[in-house]
Amino acid sequence: MDDPHLQAELLDWIESEDRNKFLNLETGETIYALSAKRGNKVYATRKTKKRDQIKIALDGKEFDVPVDGFRDRRWTRLLLTTTNFDRGQYSKEEAWAALRSTPTEGIDYTYNVMNNLNANISKIFGPHGTLTAKEAQSSGYPAPHCIYVLDRPVMVKRHIGKDGKVTWRLCDPHILDRVGKGINMRKLSRKDYRNSIQKNPIWKHGFIDFEGIVRDERSKSDKDTVSYAFKYLVKCLTEDGYSKISDLPDIASVKDKGIRTMLFTHLGNKCFRTRDISFGKGFKDRLGILPEEGSSRDTVWKRVRTVTDSEYNFIQAYDEAATIARFRSVMASQGGAGK
């Protein structure tokens, strides 16, 4: 992950405007469409549509209600978890590999950690739907987030931080113990952070945080949370001939923390072949998201292959030269006929 040559390869790959060639089976016409790749306009547009689909589905739905007799407590069916990996246990590569759902043949390492976490969430909170966002930190280590839509609400309490930020935190002592956030575990964490990680009942790989999502003007709303999960996927690094990364030798040299984090997110997911955003039927059903319409099977267009930007430019130049040659030939023949 820290290899500057590997990082430079990613930057070159993002900037390369590869295109898919399509053939009309009836007319023989061919067209070229820009391929979707992490960081480019097509990819960002697709992720934006998915994000907006979820935000629209949230409209008009209530996921939290007051707790009778308490002004600072709510029942909510939306939870956000933030996790990371202990750098004493994992290298960057091992941490990203742990996010894979399947092992790589011939390599012995931890994997499938997000599915295991989801199983633990089911045991504690019951049936639910999950959205998982596998994004990076500015250091290059992964820091995945999950949004859970619960069938049974859980009680959360308003917390005001030193900076004035309002968050809603789990407050049931029994649940706090089960997620490793009880009084004894918090005391142990202050004394021996790594020991507390090893003793955490649901996430033994690093830090884990739980936040209830409540529609409150001073805290993160449900739509804010969805935007937060998609924030590094909907930004375009190359658009309309302008590239934010054209002068960068590698990712580590990027001064802008947001762009560096975005690039490490794309690098980690691409290298380890993991999906940056995933949400299944359970999540869609609980939000009432309708299934996407499939492409028509009767289409006359067939994808032929993908061509690189250099190949495409050569083809365009060749076609242009051929068109000019045909035009000149026609004009010459018409001139000869006129004489």
Secondary structure by P-SEA (a helix, b strand, c coil): cccaaaaaaaaaaaacbbbbbbbcccccbbbbbbbbccccaaaaaaaaaaaaaaaaaaccccccccccccccbbbbcbbbbbbbbccccccaaaaaaaaccccccccccccaaaaaaaaaaaaacccbbbbbbbccccccbbbbbbbbbccbbbbbbbbbccccbbbbbbccaaaaaaacccaaaaaaaaccaaaaaaacccccccbbbbbbbccccccccaaaaaaaaaccccccccccccccccccccccccccaaaaaaaaaaaaaaaaccccccccaaaaaaacccccccccccccccccccccaaaaaaaaaaaaaaaaaaaaaaaaaaaaaac
